[in-house]
Amino acid sequence: MKKKQKTERKKEVSSSPEKLKGKDYLRELERLHVELVKLQEWVKSTGAKICIVFEGRDGAGKGGTIKAITERVSPRVFRVMALPAPTEREKSQMYIQRYIAHLPAAAEIAIFDRSWYNRAGVERVMGFCTEGQVRWFLKAAPPVEKSIVDSGINLLKYWLEVSPEEQTRRLEARIDDGRKIWKLSPMDLKSYNRWYDYSRARDDMFKATDTAWAPWFVAHSDDKKRARLNIIKHLLSSIPYKKVPRPKVKLPKRQKQGGYKEPNYPYKMVPEKY
């Protein structure tokens, strides 16, 4: 019996895709970046409005995916929203009110690094809201999103699904890495051991808000590189953008010096340490 189980485990391992090589990832990412620029120019040309929501557990890879999407496009078009904890005034508002202010206007793509779905996830699990407030939110979210879509906004919702083992590995990697320690908040530590509370909250959220007009799309993110490529590819395939014709660019001739001379000014220079 044990031998059979070992054989089955080996088959599972062998059936998983090979690790994506760095050069292959960068080559495909470069191609997708070109398409994202085409999408950007189409959005500017047509005045389209796109809203992209990223949700998932701590360490699922939301930030890295958003960075992969935005690193070669204009921040004036691709606007990233990662809202802080609500103020006392915002706590007294209708729950989704502070998020509505950040929805895209014409020629904008709004990306939410966590969104109004905080109410269905972290706030519920950590006890920052009542079960009654959660039930109200799960009932109210679909018609609100229907209004968002009916207003002409393309709404895409992504859930990044990470395994408990990979989440542990990523969070542990942040502890001793000076570049990542800021990503490990006290809230992450408190929520880490509530894996199944989050699973139940996720399941309730999907059941209530996975609608025909605003469906959830799930991406397995243990392999961060593949997840990023898959999400960008899906994002691009979900929007009917077209390449916008652009005139050929040719640099003009520089003006003549016209007697200009560099001043003998005592510039304060940056030390050349490298």
Order of alpha helices (4+ residues) and beta strands (2+ residues): alpha-alpha-beta-alpha-beta-alpha-alpha-beta-alpha-alpha-beta-alpha-alpha-alpha-beta-alpha
